[in-house]
Amino acid sequence: MIEEAFEPTETGARSRLLGATRRNPLMSVGVALSLAILVTAILAPLLAPHAPDAVNPTQTLLAPSRDHWFGTDQLGRDIFSRVVYGARISPVIALLVLVLACAVGVPLGIAAGYFGGIVDDVLMRITDIFLAFPALLLALAFAAVMRPSITNTTLAIALTWWPWYTRLVRGQAASVAGRQYVEAARALGVSRRRILFRHILPNSITPLIVQVSLDVSAVILTASALSFLGLGAQDPTPDWGLMVSQGQSYFTTQWWLVTFPGAAILLTAVAFNLLGDGLRDVLDPRRVPTR
C-alpha cells in the first residue's frame, strides 16, 4: 500500500513532458537540436562525403565550396566530414563521463544521506576535498599525468565530476529518509535494501536527471578544452576541440578551420542546455503549469 501510493504513473509523466514541450518553445528547440546531433552521429558514414582522415596534399586550405562545404584543412582533409564524425566523439565522451560519475556519485550520496553519522561525515569530507578545486583545473591535473587519449580524457573528467552528484543526491536522500512513509516502511519491517531501492533512490533521482542533462554541455566544453590543450583526442581523430586547436594559427586567413568545429561545440552546448532547462521546468514539483 505504501509503495503503491508513491508509484509515478508513466502516462502522467509522458503527458507532462509533451505538454511542457508545447508550452516551452526553447525546450522544443533543444529537443530538436539534440535529436539532430544524435541522428548526425548515427548516420555519419552516410552524411559525410569524404572519409574524415582522408589526406589530399593537392587540396590543402581550400575555402568552402560546392565540393567541400566547410573547406579543407592544412592536410587537405574535408572539414565538413570531420565535423560530422566529430558528433560521435564529444557527445559520447559526455555520455561516458556522466555514466561513470553517476555510477560513483549516486551510491555514495545515497549512503551518506540515508545512514548519516560517521558514514556521512567521511564521505562528505572526501567530497569536499574534490570540490575545493575547480573542475577544469582538476581535470587538467589528472589528464596531464596520463597519456593523452579519449579514454584517459573520459576518466580524468569523470574523476572530477562525481562529487557534484554525491552532494546533490546526499541532500535529497537525507530529506527523503526522514519522511513519514519511510518511517512507516521501517516500522512495518521492510528491509533496508528495499527501502533504499524502492523509496530513497526513486525519490532522490529527479534533480539528478535535470543536473545530468545540464552537465552534458559542460562536459563537452571541458573535453574540448582538454583536446585543445593537447591532453585529449589525438590526430587524426576528428574531435572538435582538436580541430580548433589545429586551426588556430590559420584563423586570420583561413577562418573556416576554426569556425565550423567551434560552431559545432557551441550548438551542441546550447542544445543540451535548452533541453536541461526544459526538463527542470517539467520535473519541478513547485512549478504551476500555465496555459
BAPA-751279 format. One record per residue (C-alpha): residue number from 1; residue in three letters; y, z, x. Coordinates in pm, whole numbers, plus 32768, in hexadecimal, padded with zeros to 4 digits. Each point is the difference from the previous one (the first is absolute). Layout:
BEGIN
    i   aa     y     z     x
  NUM  ALA     Y     Z     X
...
This chain:
BEGIN
    i   aa     y     z     x
    1  MET  8000  8000  8000
    2  ILE  80F7  8062  8110
    3  GLU  7FAC  7ECF  80D3
    4  GLU  8018  7F0F  7ED9
    5  ALA  8158  8084  7FA1
    6  PHE  8090  7F8A  8146
    7  GLU  7F4F  7EAF  8019
    8  PRO  8107  7EE8  8014
    9  THR  7FBB  7ED7  7F1F
   10  GLU  7FDD  7EB4  80B1
   11  THR  809A  7F44  7EDC
   12  GLY  8132  80E3  7FFB
   13  ALA  8039  7FD9  8176
   14  ARG  7FE1  7E86  7FE7
   15  SER  80F2  7FEB  7EDB
   16  ARG  80FE  80DA  80B6
   17  LEU  7FE9  7F23  8134
   18  LEU  802B  7EBE  7F38
   19  GLY  811E  8096  7F38
   20  ALA  80B2  8076  8138
   21  THR  7FD6  7EA9  80A0
   22  ARG  80AA  7F5F  7ED6
   23  ARG  811C  80FF  8000
   24  ASN  8036  7FF8  8179
   25  PRO  8051  7EA1  807E
   26  LEU  800A  8076  816A
   27  MET  7E9E  8085  7FE5
   28  SER  7F96  7EB0  7F72
   29  VAL  809C  7F58  8131
   30  GLY  7F49  80F4  80E5
   31  VAL  7EB3  7FBF  7F54
   32  ALA  8035  7E86  8010
   33  LEU  8060  8006  8171
   34  SER  7EE0  80E8  805B
   35  LEU  7F08  7F1E  7F4C
   36  ALA  8097  7ED0  80AB
   37  ILE  7FD1  80A2  8156
   38  LEU  7E99  805B  7FA6
   39  VAL  7FB3  7E9F  7F8B
   40  THR  80A2  7F71  813B
   41  ALA  7F22  80DA  80D9
   42  ILE  7EC5  7F9D  7F45
   43  LEU  8050  7E8C  7FF6
   44  ALA  8097  7FE8  815E
   45  PRO  7F04  7EFA  807A
   46  LEU  8058  7F23  7ED7
   47  LEU  8179  8037  800B
   48  ALA  8035  7FDC  8177
   49  PRO  801E  7E90  806A
   50  HIS  7FA4  8052  816A
   51  ALA  7F2C  80FC  80BA
   52  PRO  80D9  812E  8057
   53  ASP  7FA2  7FF3  8171
   54  ALA  8004  7E84  802B
   55  VAL  80D7  7FB8  8133
   56  ASN  80B5  7EB0  8020
   57  PRO  80D4  7FE5  813D
   58  THR  80A3  7EBF  7F82
   59  GLN  8095  80AA  7ECA
   60  THR  80A0  813B  8086
   61  LEU  8131  809D  7F5A
   62  LEU  801A  7EFE  7EEB
   63  ALA  80F5  8051  7EE9
   64  PRO  7F81  8024  7E98
   65  SER  7F9D  7EB0  7F74
   66  ARG  7F14  7F57  7F0D
   67  ASP  7EE2  8014  80FA
   68  HIS  8048  8165  806B
   69  TRP  80AA  80BC  7EE4
   70  PHE  8062  812B  80D6
   71  GLY  8013  7F43  814A
   72  THR  7F2E  8041  8135
   73  ASP  800B  8108  810F
   74  GLN  8017  7FE6  817A
   75  LEU  7E8F  7F9F  8016
   76  GLY  8011  7EFB  7EEE
   77  ARG  7F4E  80D9  7EFD
   78  ASP  805C  7FD0  7E92
   79  ILE  80CB  812F  7F93
   80  PHE  7FB8  7FD3  7E8C
   81  SER  7E8B  8014  8044
   82  ARG  802E  8134  80D8
   83  VAL  80D7  80AA  7EF9
   84  VAL  7EFA  7FB5  7EF4
   85  TYR  7EE6  808B  80D6
   86  GLY  80DF  812A  8053
   87  ALA  7FD4  806E  7E96
   88  ARG  7E9F  805A  806A
   89  ILE  8075  80E1  811B
   90  SER  8120  80E7  7F9F
   91  PRO  7F8F  8056  7E9A
   92  VAL  7E9D  803D  807A
   93  ILE  8081  80EB  810D
   94  ALA  80C7  80B9  7EF5
   95  LEU  7ECC  8019  7F1F
   96  LEU  7F23  8088  8117
   97  VAL  810A  80F7  8073
   98  LEU  8031  808A  7EA2
   99  VAL  7E8B  8018  7FBE
  100  LEU  7FCB  80BF  8146
  101  ALA  812E  80DF  7FC2
  102  CYS  7F89  8054  7EA0
  103  ALA  7E9C  803A  8076
  104  VAL  8084  810D  80ED
  105  GLY  8131  8082  7F49
  106  VAL  7F7C  8023  7E9D
  107  PRO  7ED2  80E0  804B
  108  LEU  80D3  80DB  80E6
  109  GLY  8113  801D  7EFB
  110  ILE  7F08  8056  7EEC
  111  ALA  7F5D  8109  80DA
  112  ALA  814E  809A  8065
  113  GLY  8088  8006  7E9D
  114  TYR  7EC8  8082  7F54
  115  PHE  7F80  8101  80F7
  116  GLY  8151  807B  8084
  117  GLY  8007  8123  80F2
  118  ILE  7F97  7FC4  8166
  119  VAL  7F82  7EA0  7FAF
  120  ASP  8155  7FA1  7F7A
  121  ASP  80B8  809F  8126
  122  VAL  7F30  7F55  810C
  123  LEU  8007  7EA7  7F5F
  124  MET  8173  800D  7FB4
  125  ARG  805D  806B  8160
  126  ILE  7F3A  7EDD  8091
  127  THR  80AA  7F1B  7F06
  128  ASP  8155  8086  8062
  129  ILE  7FBF  7FAB  816E
  130  PHE  7FCE  7E91  7FA3
  131  LEU  8125  7FFE  7F0D
  132  ALA  80E8  8088  810F
  133  PHE  8008  7EA6  80A0
  134  PRO  8086  7EBF  7F63
  135  ALA  7EDC  7F2B  7F8A
  136  LEU  8068  7ECB  80C4
  137  LEU  8033  80C6  8141
  138  LEU  7EAD  80A8  7FE0
  139  ALA  7F59  7EB2  7FB2
  140  LEU  80A2  7F6D  8137
  141  ALA  7F78  811E  80D1
  142  PHE  7E9D  7FD3  7F7D
  143  ALA  800D  7E84  801E
  144  ALA  8086  8015  8163
  145  VAL  7ECE  80BB  807E
  146  MET  7F0E  7F0B  7F5E
  147  ARG  7FB9  7E93  804B
  148  PRO  80E3  7F21  7F2B
  149  SER  7F38  7F76  7EDC
  150  ILE  8001  7FF8  7E86
  151  THR  7EF0  8109  7FEF
  152  ASN  80BA  80F1  80E2
  153  THR  8147  7FBF  7F49
  154  THR  7F55  805C  7EBA
  155  LEU  7F75  8141  8094
  156  ALA  814D  805E  80A1
  157  ILE  80BE  7FDF  7EB8
  158  ALA  7EF1  80AF  7F36
  159  LEU  8010  812A  80EE
  160  THR  816E  802D  7FA5
  161  TRP  7FE1  7FBF  7E89
  162  TRP  7EFA  80F8  7F83
  163  PRO  80DE  813A  8016
  164  TRP  80EA  7F79  7EF3
  165  TYR  7EE0  7FE2  7F0C
  166  THR  7F73  8151  8060
  167  ARG  8147  80AD  7FAC
  168  LEU  8033  7F37  7EC0
  169  VAL  7EA3  803F  7F79
  170  ARG  8005  816C  8070
  171  GLY  812F  8047  7F24
  172  GLN  7F61  7F57  7ED3
  173  ALA  7EAF  80AB  8036
  174  ALA  80A1  8158  801F
  175  SER  80B8  7FC5  7EB8
  176  VAL  7ECA  7F87  7F48
  177  ALA  7F24  8119  808A
  178  GLY  80D2  8102  7F4B
  179  ARG  7FFA  7F5F  7EAB
  180  GLN  7F4B  8099  7EDA
  181  TYR  7EF5  7EF6  7FD3
  182  VAL  7F93  802D  816B
  183  GLU  7FF0  8179  7FCF
  184  ALA  7F39  7FC5  7EC1
  185  ALA  7F0F  7F1F  80BD
  186  ARG  7FCB  8112  8104
  187  ALA  7FC4  8101  7EEE
  188  LEU  7EFB  7F1E  7F61
  189  GLY  7F44  7FF2  8149
  190  VAL  8052  7E99  805B
  191  SER  7FA6  7FC2  816B
  192  ARG  8113  7FEB  8106
  193  ARG  7F9B  7E9E  805A
  194  ARG  801A  7F8F  7E97
  195  ILE  8154  80A3  7FDA
  196  LEU  807E  7F50  8139
  197  PHE  7F83  7EA6  7FA1
  198  ARG  8029  801A  7E86
  199  HIS  814B  80B9  7FDD
  200  ILE  80BE  802F  8148
  201  LEU  7FD9  7EA4  8097
  202  PRO  8042  7F2B  7EC7
  203  ASN  8134  80CC  7FA4
  204  SER  808A  7FF3  8163
  205  ILE  7FD7  7E8D  803B
  206  THR  811C  7F6C  7F2D
  207  PRO  8120  803E  80F7
  208  LEU  7F1B  7F8A  8118
  209  ILE  7FD1  7EAD  7F56
  210  VAL  8177  7FD3  7FEA
  211  GLN  8037  806C  8169
  212  VAL  7EF1  7F18  8082
  213  SER  8099  7ED6  7F4B
  214  LEU  8153  8053  8094
  215  ASP  7F6D  8032  815C
  216  VAL  7F69  7EA3  8015
  217  SER  814D  7F6D  8066
  218  ALA  8045  811B  80F6
  219  VAL  7EB0  7FCD  80AA
  220  ILE  8039  7E88  8015
  221  LEU  8154  803B  80A2
  222  THR  7F67  80F9  80F4
  223  ALA  7EE5  7F13  805D
  224  SER  80F8  7EE4  802D
  225  ALA  80D6  80DE  80E0
  226  LEU  7ED4  8052  80DC
  227  SER  7FA4  7E8F  8018
  228  PHE  8169  7FAB  8051
  229  LEU  7FF4  80F6  8121
  230  GLY  7EB9  7F70  8080
  231  LEU  7F2A  8128  7F93
  232  GLY  7F5B  7F5A  7ED4
  233  ALA  7F65  7EAE  7FBE
  234  GLN  7FE7  7F18  812A
  235  ASP  8027  7E88  801F
  236  PRO  7F77  7F20  7F66
  237  THR  7FDF  80E8  7ED1
  238  PRO  80F8  7F86  7EF6
  239  ASP  80A4  8151  7FCB
  240  TRP  8160  7FFA  7F6E
  241  GLY  808B  8109  80EA
  242  LEU  7F6E  7F51  812E
  243  MET  8095  7EB5  7F8E
  244  VAL  8159  809E  7FE7
  245  SER  7FD6  8091  815D
  246  GLN  7F99  7EB0  8093
  247  GLY  8122  7F4A  7F5D
  248  GLN  8119  80F5  8048
  249  SER  806A  7F52  8143
  250  TYR  8026  7EB7  7F43
  251  PHE  80BC  808E  7ED7
  252  THR  8158  7F6F  8051
  253  THR  7F7C  7E9B  801A
  254  GLN  7EB4  7FF9  7F43
  255  TRP  8048  80EC  7EDF
  256  TRP  7EC2  7FAE  7F3F
  257  LEU  7F21  80B0  80FD
  258  VAL  8080  8153  7F8F
  259  THR  8085  7FBC  7EA3
  260  PHE  7EC0  7FA4  7F49
  261  PRO  7F17  8113  8081
  262  GLY  811E  80F8  7FD8
  263  ALA  8033  7F8A  7E99
  264  ALA  7E89  8030  7FC0
  265  ILE  8019  816A  8077
  266  LEU  8133  803C  7F28
  267  LEU  7F69  7F5E  7ECA
  268  THR  7EBE  80C7  801F
  269  ALA  80BB  8148  802F
  270  VAL  80DE  7FBA  7ED2
  271  ALA  7ED5  7F9D  7F29
  272  PHE  7F40  8143  803A
  273  ASN  8139  80D6  7FE3
  274  LEU  8049  7F6D  7EA9
  275  LEU  7E95  8033  7F9D
  276  GLY  8007  816A  8075
  277  ASP  8145  8049  7F48
  278  GLY  7F6A  7F72  7EC3
  279  LEU  7EC3  80CD  8020
  280  ARG  80D2  8138  8035
  281  ASP  80B0  7FC1  7EB6
  282  VAL  7EB8  7FBE  7F4D
  283  LEU  7F47  812F  8087
  284  ASP  8120  80F9  7FE9
  285  PRO  7FA7  80E5  7ED8
  286  ARG  816E  8069  7FDC
  287  ARG  8072  7E9B  7FC2
  288  VAL  804A  7FAE  7E95
  289  PRO  7FB2  7E93  7FB3
  290  THR  812B  7F33  7F8D
  291  ARG  7FF3  7EE5  7F09
